[in-house]
Amino acid sequence: MKTNNKKGILALLGIGAGAWAFWKYKTMPPEKKEALKSSINEAGDKLKKTVNELESKVAENYDRTKNSAKEKLKEMTK
């Protein structure tokens, strides 16, 4: 099977899965829709929190490393 055929089959499967998910969502009762929306929002909030924590840790480590390098450079130039 050629790669183009494999990509085409994967694309069709993806479209089919998307259509099935859309249909399942449309036929869902309103309570389950709200539960799904809230769980997605929770996951998004957790992801944002984690990204912000990682960003601050990276910035902290960068500053610490930069200051350490400056100190060592000063020691070497004395």
PDB file of N, CA, C and O in Angstrom:
ATOM      1  N   MET A   1       0.840  -1.178   0.000  1.00  0.00           N
ATOM      2  CA  MET A   1       0.000   0.000   0.000  1.00  0.00           C
ATOM      3  C   MET A   1       0.884   1.239   0.000  1.00  0.00           C
ATOM      4  O   MET A   1       1.831   1.329   0.781  1.00  0.00           O
ATOM      5  N   LYS A   2       0.586   2.173  -0.852  1.00  0.00           N
ATOM      6  CA  LYS A   2       1.379   3.395  -0.941  1.00  0.00           C
ATOM      7  C   LYS A   2       1.071   4.306   0.233  1.00  0.00           C
ATOM      8  O   LYS A   2       0.023   4.190   0.869  1.00  0.00           O
ATOM      9  N   THR A   3       1.999   5.216   0.511  1.00  0.00           N
ATOM     10  CA  THR A   3       1.799   6.150   1.626  1.00  0.00           C
ATOM     11  C   THR A   3       0.606   7.062   1.387  1.00  0.00           C
ATOM     12  O   THR A   3      -0.083   7.441   2.334  1.00  0.00           O
ATOM     13  N   ASN A   4       0.352   7.424   0.120  1.00  0.00           N
ATOM     14  CA  ASN A   4      -0.802   8.277  -0.165  1.00  0.00           C
ATOM     15  C   ASN A   4      -2.093   7.565   0.205  1.00  0.00           C
ATOM     16  O   ASN A   4      -3.015   8.181   0.739  1.00  0.00           O
ATOM     17  N   ASN A   5      -2.162   6.259  -0.080  1.00  0.00           N
ATOM     18  CA  ASN A   5      -3.352   5.490   0.270  1.00  0.00           C
ATOM     19  C   ASN A   5      -3.508   5.412   1.785  1.00  0.00           C
ATOM     20  O   ASN A   5      -4.622   5.511   2.300  1.00  0.00           O
ATOM     21  N   LYS A   6      -2.403   5.235   2.497  1.00  0.00           N
ATOM     22  CA  LYS A   6      -2.457   5.165   3.959  1.00  0.00           C
ATOM     23  C   LYS A   6      -2.933   6.492   4.530  1.00  0.00           C
ATOM     24  O   LYS A   6      -3.752   6.525   5.449  1.00  0.00           O
ATOM     25  N   LYS A   7      -2.416   7.586   3.981  1.00  0.00           N
ATOM     26  CA  LYS A   7      -2.828   8.907   4.462  1.00  0.00           C
ATOM     27  C   LYS A   7      -4.302   9.143   4.179  1.00  0.00           C
ATOM     28  O   LYS A   7      -5.009   9.722   5.004  1.00  0.00           O
ATOM     29  N   GLY A   8      -4.770   8.699   3.018  1.00  0.00           N
ATOM     30  CA  GLY A   8      -6.175   8.855   2.661  1.00  0.00           C
ATOM     31  C   GLY A   8      -7.084   8.074   3.580  1.00  0.00           C
ATOM     32  O   GLY A   8      -8.129   8.570   4.002  1.00  0.00           O
ATOM     33  N   ILE A   9      -6.687   6.854   3.893  1.00  0.00           N
ATOM     34  CA  ILE A   9      -7.477   6.021   4.798  1.00  0.00           C
ATOM     35  C   ILE A   9      -7.496   6.633   6.189  1.00  0.00           C
ATOM     36  O   ILE A   9      -8.544   6.669   6.834  1.00  0.00           O
ATOM     37  N   LEU A  10      -6.348   7.117   6.662  1.00  0.00           N
ATOM     38  CA  LEU A  10      -6.295   7.767   7.968  1.00  0.00           C
ATOM     39  C   LEU A  10      -7.157   9.025   7.999  1.00  0.00           C
ATOM     40  O   LEU A  10      -7.810   9.310   9.003  1.00  0.00           O
ATOM     41  N   ALA A  11      -7.159   9.773   6.905  1.00  0.00           N
ATOM     42  CA  ALA A  11      -7.992  10.978   6.831  1.00  0.00           C
ATOM     43  C   ALA A  11      -9.467  10.617   6.895  1.00  0.00           C
ATOM     44  O   ALA A  11     -10.242  11.277   7.588  1.00  0.00           O
ATOM     45  N   LEU A  12      -9.859   9.574   6.174  1.00  0.00           N
ATOM     46  CA  LEU A  12     -11.257   9.130   6.207  1.00  0.00           C
ATOM     47  C   LEU A  12     -11.654   8.643   7.598  1.00  0.00           C
ATOM     48  O   LEU A  12     -12.760   8.916   8.065  1.00  0.00           O
ATOM     49  N   LEU A  13     -10.747   7.923   8.257  1.00  0.00           N
ATOM     50  CA  LEU A  13     -11.037   7.472   9.618  1.00  0.00           C
ATOM     51  C   LEU A  13     -11.187   8.655  10.568  1.00  0.00           C
ATOM     52  O   LEU A  13     -12.057   8.658  11.439  1.00  0.00           O
ATOM     53  N   GLY A  14     -10.333   9.656  10.390  1.00  0.00           N
ATOM     54  CA  GLY A  14     -10.427  10.852  11.226  1.00  0.00           C
ATOM     55  C   GLY A  14     -11.732  11.594  11.011  1.00  0.00           C
ATOM     56  O   GLY A  14     -12.355  12.048  11.971  1.00  0.00           O
ATOM     57  N   ILE A  15     -12.152  11.722   9.761  1.00  0.00           N
ATOM     58  CA  ILE A  15     -13.412  12.390   9.451  1.00  0.00           C
ATOM     59  C   ILE A  15     -14.574  11.590  10.028  1.00  0.00           C
ATOM     60  O   ILE A  15     -15.518  12.158  10.578  1.00  0.00           O
ATOM     61  N   GLY A  16     -14.497  10.283   9.900  1.00  0.00           N
ATOM     62  CA  GLY A  16     -15.556   9.427  10.451  1.00  0.00           C
ATOM     63  C   GLY A  16     -15.638   9.540  11.958  1.00  0.00           C
ATOM     64  O   GLY A  16     -16.733   9.609  12.517  1.00  0.00           O
ATOM     65  N   ALA A  17     -14.489   9.560  12.627  1.00  0.00           N
ATOM     66  CA  ALA A  17     -14.476   9.687  14.087  1.00  0.00           C
ATOM     67  C   ALA A  17     -15.023  11.043  14.507  1.00  0.00           C
ATOM     68  O   ALA A  17     -15.747  11.140  15.498  1.00  0.00           O
ATOM     69  N   GLY A  18     -14.686  12.088  13.764  1.00  0.00           N
ATOM     70  CA  GLY A  18     -15.201  13.421  14.068  1.00  0.00           C
ATOM     71  C   GLY A  18     -16.707  13.493  13.883  1.00  0.00           C
ATOM     72  O   GLY A  18     -17.409  14.083  14.704  1.00  0.00           O
ATOM     73  N   ALA A  19     -17.206  12.894  12.805  1.00  0.00           N
ATOM     74  CA  ALA A  19     -18.652  12.886  12.554  1.00  0.00           C
ATOM     75  C   ALA A  19     -19.380  12.103  13.642  1.00  0.00           C
ATOM     76  O   ALA A  19     -20.447  12.512  14.101  1.00  0.00           O
ATOM     77  N   TRP A  20     -18.799  10.975  14.054  1.00  0.00           N
ATOM     78  CA  TRP A  20     -19.419  10.170  15.118  1.00  0.00           C
ATOM     79  C   TRP A  20     -19.443  10.946  16.428  1.00  0.00           C
ATOM     80  O   TRP A  20     -20.449  10.928  17.137  1.00  0.00           O
ATOM     81  N   ALA A  21     -18.347  11.629  16.758  1.00  0.00           N
ATOM     82  CA  ALA A  21     -18.292  12.409  17.997  1.00  0.00           C
ATOM     83  C   ALA A  21     -19.300  13.547  17.954  1.00  0.00           C
ATOM     84  O   ALA A  21     -19.946  13.831  18.962  1.00  0.00           O
ATOM     85  N   PHE A  22     -19.448  14.206  16.805  1.00  0.00           N
ATOM     86  CA  PHE A  22     -20.417  15.288  16.651  1.00  0.00           C
ATOM     87  C   PHE A  22     -21.839  14.762  16.854  1.00  0.00           C
ATOM     88  O   PHE A  22     -22.644  15.381  17.549  1.00  0.00           O
ATOM     89  N   TRP A  23     -22.136  13.628  16.248  1.00  0.00           N
ATOM     90  CA  TRP A  23     -23.467  13.020  16.387  1.00  0.00           C
ATOM     91  C   TRP A  23     -23.736  12.632  17.836  1.00  0.00           C
ATOM     92  O   TRP A  23     -24.827  12.869  18.354  1.00  0.00           O
ATOM     93  N   LYS A  24     -22.736  12.033  18.493  1.00  0.00           N
ATOM     94  CA  LYS A  24     -22.906  11.635  19.899  1.00  0.00           C
ATOM     95  C   LYS A  24     -23.166  12.861  20.769  1.00  0.00           C
ATOM     96  O   LYS A  24     -24.000  12.813  21.674  1.00  0.00           O
ATOM     97  N   TYR A  25     -22.462  13.953  20.503  1.00  0.00           N
ATOM     98  CA  TYR A  25     -22.647  15.168  21.291  1.00  0.00           C
ATOM     99  C   TYR A  25     -24.042  15.748  21.059  1.00  0.00           C
ATOM    100  O   TYR A  25     -24.695  16.189  22.004  1.00  0.00           O
ATOM    101  N   LYS A  26     -24.494  15.749  19.822  1.00  0.00           N
ATOM    102  CA  LYS A  26     -25.806  16.314  19.502  1.00  0.00           C
ATOM    103  C   LYS A  26     -26.939  15.501  20.124  1.00  0.00           C
ATOM    104  O   LYS A  26     -27.981  16.063  20.460  1.00  0.00           O
ATOM    105  N   THR A  27     -26.755  14.193  20.284  1.00  0.00           N
ATOM    106  CA  THR A  27     -27.810  13.351  20.852  1.00  0.00           C
ATOM    107  C   THR A  27     -27.696  13.199  22.368  1.00  0.00           C
ATOM    108  O   THR A  27     -28.503  12.503  22.983  1.00  0.00           O
ATOM    109  N   MET A  28     -26.708  13.841  22.966  1.00  0.00           N
ATOM    110  CA  MET A  28     -26.488  13.772  24.409  1.00  0.00           C
ATOM    111  C   MET A  28     -27.538  14.597  25.152  1.00  0.00           C
ATOM    112  O   MET A  28     -27.956  15.650  24.669  1.00  0.00           O
ATOM    113  N   PRO A  29     -27.965  14.126  26.321  1.00  0.00           N
ATOM    114  CA  PRO A  29     -28.878  14.949  27.122  1.00  0.00           C
ATOM    115  C   PRO A  29     -28.151  16.198  27.642  1.00  0.00           C
ATOM    116  O   PRO A  29     -26.930  16.186  27.796  1.00  0.00           O
ATOM    117  N   PRO A  30     -28.898  17.266  27.908  1.00  0.00           N
ATOM    118  CA  PRO A  30     -28.274  18.529  28.335  1.00  0.00           C
ATOM    119  C   PRO A  30     -27.399  18.390  29.591  1.00  0.00           C
ATOM    120  O   PRO A  30     -26.381  19.072  29.704  1.00  0.00           O
ATOM    121  N   GLU A  31     -27.779  17.527  30.524  1.00  0.00           N
ATOM    122  CA  GLU A  31     -26.972  17.361  31.740  1.00  0.00           C
ATOM    123  C   GLU A  31     -25.592  16.819  31.409  1.00  0.00           C
ATOM    124  O   GLU A  31     -24.589  17.272  31.961  1.00  0.00           O
ATOM    125  N   LYS A  32     -25.545  15.855  30.513  1.00  0.00           N
ATOM    126  CA  LYS A  32     -24.250  15.270  30.140  1.00  0.00           C
ATOM    127  C   LYS A  32     -23.408  16.269  29.340  1.00  0.00           C
ATOM    128  O   LYS A  32     -22.182  16.283  29.451  1.00  0.00           O
ATOM    129  N   LYS A  33     -24.079  17.109  28.529  1.00  0.00           N
ATOM    130  CA  LYS A  33     -23.348  18.139  27.793  1.00  0.00           C
ATOM    131  C   LYS A  33     -22.677  19.100  28.770  1.00  0.00           C
ATOM    132  O   LYS A  33     -21.514  19.462  28.592  1.00  0.00           O
ATOM    133  N   GLU A  34     -23.409  19.508  29.795  1.00  0.00           N
ATOM    134  CA  GLU A  34     -22.849  20.418  30.795  1.00  0.00           C
ATOM    135  C   GLU A  34     -21.692  19.766  31.545  1.00  0.00           C
ATOM    136  O   GLU A  34     -20.675  20.405  31.816  1.00  0.00           O
ATOM    137  N   ALA A  35     -21.861  18.474  31.881  1.00  0.00           N
ATOM    138  CA  ALA A  35     -20.782  17.760  32.567  1.00  0.00           C
ATOM    139  C   ALA A  35     -19.539  17.681  31.688  1.00  0.00           C
ATOM    140  O   ALA A  35     -18.418  17.852  32.168  1.00  0.00           O
ATOM    141  N   LEU A  36     -19.741  17.425  30.413  1.00  0.00           N
ATOM    142  CA  LEU A  36     -18.616  17.355  29.473  1.00  0.00           C
ATOM    143  C   LEU A  36     -17.932  18.714  29.354  1.00  0.00           C
ATOM    144  O   LEU A  36     -16.705  18.801  29.378  1.00  0.00           O
ATOM    145  N   LYS A  37     -18.732  19.772  29.225  1.00  0.00           N
ATOM    146  CA  LYS A  37     -18.169  21.115  29.116  1.00  0.00           C
ATOM    147  C   LYS A  37     -17.375  21.486  30.365  1.00  0.00           C
ATOM    148  O   LYS A  37     -16.291  22.062  30.272  1.00  0.00           O
ATOM    149  N   SER A  38     -17.924  21.151  31.539  1.00  0.00           N
ATOM    150  CA  SER A  38     -17.222  21.507  32.775  1.00  0.00           C
ATOM    151  C   SER A  38     -15.930  20.708  32.921  1.00  0.00           C
ATOM    152  O   SER A  38     -14.928  21.243  33.397  1.00  0.00           O
ATOM    153  N   SER A  39     -15.937  19.441  32.521  1.00  0.00           N
ATOM    154  CA  SER A  39     -14.697  18.657  32.615  1.00  0.00           C
ATOM    155  C   SER A  39     -13.644  19.181  31.642  1.00  0.00           C
ATOM    156  O   SER A  39     -12.454  19.177  31.958  1.00  0.00           O
ATOM    157  N   ILE A  40     -14.069  19.631  30.465  1.00  0.00           N
ATOM    158  CA  ILE A  40     -13.125  20.214  29.502  1.00  0.00           C
ATOM    159  C   ILE A  40     -12.574  21.524  30.051  1.00  0.00           C
ATOM    160  O   ILE A  40     -11.378  21.792  29.934  1.00  0.00           O
ATOM    161  N   ASN A  41     -13.434  22.340  30.647  1.00  0.00           N
ATOM    162  CA  ASN A  41     -12.971  23.599  31.234  1.00  0.00           C
ATOM    163  C   ASN A  41     -12.005  23.349  32.385  1.00  0.00           C
ATOM    164  O   ASN A  41     -11.011  24.062  32.522  1.00  0.00           O
ATOM    165  N   GLU A  42     -12.285  22.347  33.213  1.00  0.00           N
ATOM    166  CA  GLU A  42     -11.370  21.996  34.311  1.00  0.00           C
ATOM    167  C   GLU A  42     -10.011  21.584  33.773  1.00  0.00           C
ATOM    168  O   GLU A  42      -8.974  22.018  34.273  1.00  0.00           O
ATOM    169  N   ALA A  43     -10.028  20.740  32.746  1.00  0.00           N
ATOM    170  CA  ALA A  43      -8.765  20.288  32.163  1.00  0.00           C
ATOM    171  C   ALA A  43      -7.985  21.476  31.591  1.00  0.00           C
ATOM    172  O   ALA A  43      -6.764  21.542  31.730  1.00  0.00           O
ATOM    173  N   GLY A  44      -8.687  22.406  30.953  1.00  0.00           N
ATOM    174  CA  GLY A  44      -8.032  23.596  30.422  1.00  0.00           C
ATOM    175  C   GLY A  44      -7.434  24.453  31.522  1.00  0.00           C
ATOM    176  O   GLY A  44      -6.325  24.970  31.382  1.00  0.00           O
ATOM    177  N   ASP A  45      -8.173  24.605  32.624  1.00  0.00           N
ATOM    178  CA  ASP A  45      -7.661  25.392  33.747  1.00  0.00           C
ATOM    179  C   ASP A  45      -6.421  24.742  34.361  1.00  0.00           C
ATOM    180  O   ASP A  45      -5.450  25.426  34.685  1.00  0.00           O
ATOM    181  N   LYS A  46      -6.460  23.414  34.518  1.00  0.00           N
ATOM    182  CA  LYS A  46      -5.305  22.696  35.065  1.00  0.00           C
ATOM    183  C   LYS A  46      -4.096  22.847  34.147  1.00  0.00           C
ATOM    184  O   LYS A  46      -2.969  23.028  34.608  1.00  0.00           O
ATOM    185  N   LEU A  47      -4.347  22.771  32.846  1.00  0.00           N
ATOM    186  CA  LEU A  47      -3.260  22.908  31.884  1.00  0.00           C
ATOM    187  C   LEU A  47      -2.651  24.306  31.947  1.00  0.00           C
ATOM    188  O   LEU A  47      -1.429  24.455  31.931  1.00  0.00           O
ATOM    189  N   LYS A  48      -3.499  25.324  32.018  1.00  0.00           N
ATOM    190  CA  LYS A  48      -2.998  26.701  32.120  1.00  0.00           C
ATOM    191  C   LYS A  48      -2.175  26.878  33.391  1.00  0.00           C
ATOM    192  O   LYS A  48      -1.114  27.501  33.370  1.00  0.00           O
ATOM    193  N   LYS A  49      -2.672  26.325  34.498  1.00  0.00           N
ATOM    194  CA  LYS A  49      -1.960  26.441  35.772  1.00  0.00           C
ATOM    195  C   LYS A  49      -0.588  25.774  35.686  1.00  0.00           C
ATOM    196  O   LYS A  49       0.413  26.329  36.140  1.00  0.00           O
ATOM    197  N   THR A  50      -0.557  24.585  35.101  1.00  0.00           N
ATOM    198  CA  THR A  50       0.703  23.855  34.965  1.00  0.00           C
ATOM    199  C   THR A  50       1.680  24.618  34.079  1.00  0.00           C
ATOM    200  O   THR A  50       2.866  24.710  34.395  1.00  0.00           O
ATOM    201  N   VAL A  51       1.190  25.162  32.979  1.00  0.00           N
ATOM    202  CA  VAL A  51       2.059  25.921  32.067  1.00  0.00           C
ATOM    203  C   VAL A  51       2.615  27.149  32.782  1.00  0.00           C
ATOM    204  O   VAL A  51       3.797  27.466  32.644  1.00  0.00           O
ATOM    205  N   ASN A  52       1.769  27.842  33.545  1.00  0.00           N
ATOM    206  CA  ASN A  52       2.239  29.029  34.272  1.00  0.00           C
ATOM    207  C   ASN A  52       3.291  28.663  35.310  1.00  0.00           C
ATOM    208  O   ASN A  52       4.278  29.379  35.478  1.00  0.00           O
ATOM    209  N   GLU A  53       3.080  27.542  36.011  1.00  0.00           N
ATOM    210  CA  GLU A  53       4.067  27.096  37.000  1.00  0.00           C
ATOM    211  C   GLU A  53       5.387  26.760  36.320  1.00  0.00           C
ATOM    212  O   GLU A  53       6.453  27.153  36.795  1.00  0.00           O
ATOM    213  N   LEU A  54       5.316  26.037  35.215  1.00  0.00           N
ATOM    214  CA  LEU A  54       6.544  25.685  34.492  1.00  0.00           C
ATOM    215  C   LEU A  54       7.249  26.921  33.969  1.00  0.00           C
ATOM    216  O   LEU A  54       8.476  27.008  34.014  1.00  0.00           O
ATOM    217  N   GLU A  55       6.482  27.873  33.475  1.00  0.00           N
ATOM    218  CA  GLU A  55       7.072  29.106  32.958  1.00  0.00           C
ATOM    219  C   GLU A  55       7.818  29.858  34.058  1.00  0.00           C
ATOM    220  O   GLU A  55       8.914  30.371  33.832  1.00  0.00           O
ATOM    221  N   SER A  56       7.221  29.921  35.248  1.00  0.00           N
ATOM    222  CA  SER A  56       7.894  30.632  36.339  1.00  0.00           C
ATOM    223  C   SER A  56       9.140  29.873  36.800  1.00  0.00           C
ATOM    224  O   SER A  56      10.145  30.497  37.140  1.00  0.00           O
ATOM    225  N   LYS A  57       9.090  28.541  36.817  1.00  0.00           N
ATOM    226  CA  LYS A  57      10.267  27.755  37.206  1.00  0.00           C
ATOM    227  C   LYS A  57      11.398  27.941  36.198  1.00  0.00           C
ATOM    228  O   LYS A  57      12.561  28.080  36.578  1.00  0.00           O
ATOM    229  N   VAL A  58      11.051  27.941  34.918  1.00  0.00           N
ATOM    230  CA  VAL A  58      12.069  28.127  33.879  1.00  0.00           C
ATOM    231  C   VAL A  58      12.685  29.511  33.999  1.00  0.00           C
ATOM    232  O   VAL A  58      13.902  29.661  33.890  1.00  0.00           O
ATOM    233  N   ALA A  59      11.860  30.520  34.223  1.00  0.00           N
ATOM    234  CA  ALA A  59      12.376  31.884  34.371  1.00  0.00           C
ATOM    235  C   ALA A  59      13.274  31.983  35.593  1.00  0.00           C
ATOM    236  O   ALA A  59      14.317  32.635  35.547  1.00  0.00           O
ATOM    237  N   GLU A  60      12.876  31.337  36.691  1.00  0.00           N
ATOM    238  CA  GLU A  60      13.693  31.324  37.913  1.00  0.00           C
ATOM    239  C   GLU A  60      15.048  30.686  37.649  1.00  0.00           C
ATOM    240  O   GLU A  60      16.088  31.249  37.991  1.00  0.00           O
ATOM    241  N   ASN A  61      15.028  29.514  37.042  1.00  0.00           N
ATOM    242  CA  ASN A  61      16.278  28.805  36.755  1.00  0.00           C
ATOM    243  C   ASN A  61      17.156  29.593  35.785  1.00  0.00           C
ATOM    244  O   ASN A  61      18.380  29.601  35.920  1.00  0.00           O
ATOM    245  N   TYR A  62      16.539  30.250  34.818  1.00  0.00           N
ATOM    246  CA  TYR A  62      17.301  31.061  33.869  1.00  0.00           C
ATOM    247  C   TYR A  62      17.999  32.207  34.596  1.00  0.00           C
ATOM    248  O   TYR A  62      19.188  32.451  34.389  1.00  0.00           O
ATOM    249  N   ASP A  63      17.256  32.903  35.444  1.00  0.00           N
ATOM    250  CA  ASP A  63      17.848  34.019  36.190  1.00  0.00           C
ATOM    251  C   ASP A  63      18.972  33.538  37.103  1.00  0.00           C
ATOM    252  O   ASP A  63      20.025  34.170  37.188  1.00  0.00           O
ATOM    253  N   ARG A  64      18.743  32.423  37.780  1.00  0.00           N
ATOM    254  CA  ARG A  64      19.755  31.878  38.686  1.00  0.00           C
ATOM    255  C   ARG A  64      21.022  31.504  37.911  1.00  0.00           C
ATOM    256  O   ARG A  64      22.133  31.802  38.350  1.00  0.00           O
ATOM    257  N   THR A  65      20.851  30.860  36.773  1.00  0.00           N
ATOM    258  CA  THR A  65      21.994  30.454  35.954  1.00  0.00           C
ATOM    259  C   THR A  65      22.720  31.674  35.395  1.00  0.00           C
ATOM    260  O   THR A  65      23.950  31.712  35.366  1.00  0.00           O
ATOM    261  N   LYS A  66      21.961  32.664  34.956  1.00  0.00           N
ATOM    262  CA  LYS A  66      22.564  33.879  34.408  1.00  0.00           C
ATOM    263  C   LYS A  66      23.388  34.596  35.472  1.00  0.00           C
ATOM    264  O   LYS A  66      24.507  35.035  35.209  1.00  0.00           O
ATOM    265  N   ASN A  67      22.830  34.712  36.671  1.00  0.00           N
ATOM    266  CA  ASN A  67      23.563  35.370  37.761  1.00  0.00           C
ATOM    267  C   ASN A  67      24.804  34.581  38.152  1.00  0.00           C
ATOM    268  O   ASN A  67      25.856  35.160  38.421  1.00  0.00           O
ATOM    269  N   SER A  68      24.681  33.275  38.184  1.00  0.00           N
ATOM    270  CA  SER A  68      25.826  32.432  38.517  1.00  0.00           C
ATOM    271  C   SER A  68      26.930  32.593  37.471  1.00  0.00           C
ATOM    272  O   SER A  68      28.112  32.670  37.806  1.00  0.00           O
ATOM    273  N   ALA A  69      26.531  32.641  36.212  1.00  0.00           N
ATOM    274  CA  ALA A  69      27.523  32.805  35.149  1.00  0.00           C
ATOM    275  C   ALA A  69      28.208  34.168  35.247  1.00  0.00           C
ATOM    276  O   ALA A  69      29.414  34.277  35.028  1.00  0.00           O
ATOM    277  N   LYS A  70      27.439  35.202  35.576  1.00  0.00           N
ATOM    278  CA  LYS A  70      28.029  36.538  35.727  1.00  0.00           C
ATOM    279  C   LYS A  70      29.028  36.557  36.874  1.00  0.00           C
ATOM    280  O   LYS A  70      30.105  37.142  36.757  1.00  0.00           O
ATOM    281  N   GLU A  71      28.671  35.918  37.978  1.00  0.00           N
ATOM    282  CA  GLU A  71      29.585  35.866  39.138  1.00  0.00           C
ATOM    283  C   GLU A  71      30.875  35.133  38.788  1.00  0.00           C
ATOM    284  O   GLU A  71      31.964  35.581  39.145  1.00  0.00           O
ATOM    285  N   LYS A  72      30.754  34.019  38.098  1.00  0.00           N
ATOM    286  CA  LYS A  72      31.955  33.250  37.722  1.00  0.00           C
ATOM    287  C   LYS A  72      32.803  34.040  36.752  1.00  0.00           C
ATOM    288  O   LYS A  72      34.031  33.974  36.812  1.00  0.00           O
ATOM    289  N   LEU A  73      32.179  34.783  35.861  1.00  0.00           N
ATOM    290  CA  LEU A  73      32.930  35.592  34.918  1.00  0.00           C
ATOM    291  C   LEU A  73      33.686  36.703  35.647  1.00  0.00           C
ATOM    292  O   LEU A  73      34.829  37.005  35.306  1.00  0.00           O
ATOM    293  N   LYS A  74      33.049  37.308  36.647  1.00  0.00           N
ATOM    294  CA  LYS A  74      33.712  38.339  37.442  1.00  0.00           C
ATOM    295  C   LYS A  74      34.910  37.754  38.181  1.00  0.00           C
ATOM    296  O   LYS A  74      35.966  38.383  38.252  1.00  0.00           O
ATOM    297  N   GLU A  75      34.749  36.543  38.735  1.00  0.00           N
ATOM    298  CA  GLU A  75      35.839  35.882  39.438  1.00  0.00           C
ATOM    299  C   GLU A  75      36.990  35.581  38.494  1.00  0.00           C
ATOM    300  O   GLU A  75      38.154  35.712  38.873  1.00  0.00           O
ATOM    301  N   MET A  76      36.681  35.182  37.284  1.00  0.00           N
ATOM    302  CA  MET A  76      37.727  34.846  36.328  1.00  0.00           C
ATOM    303  C   MET A  76      38.478  36.074  35.840  1.00  0.00           C
ATOM    304  O   MET A  76      39.668  35.989  35.536  1.00  0.00           O
ATOM    305  N   THR A  77      37.811  37.197  35.761  1.00  0.00           N
ATOM    306  CA  THR A  77      38.451  38.408  35.248  1.00  0.00           C
ATOM    307  C   THR A  77      39.225  39.155  36.321  1.00  0.00           C
ATOM    308  O   THR A  77      39.942  40.099  35.989  1.00  0.00           O
ATOM    309  N   LYS A  78      39.117  38.784  37.582  1.00  0.00           N
ATOM    310  CA  LYS A  78      39.858  39.451  38.662  1.00  0.00           C
ATOM    311  C   LYS A  78      41.300  39.096  38.636  1.00  0.00           C
ATOM    312  O   LYS A  78      42.068  39.569  39.473  1.00  0.00           O
TER     313      LYS A  78
END
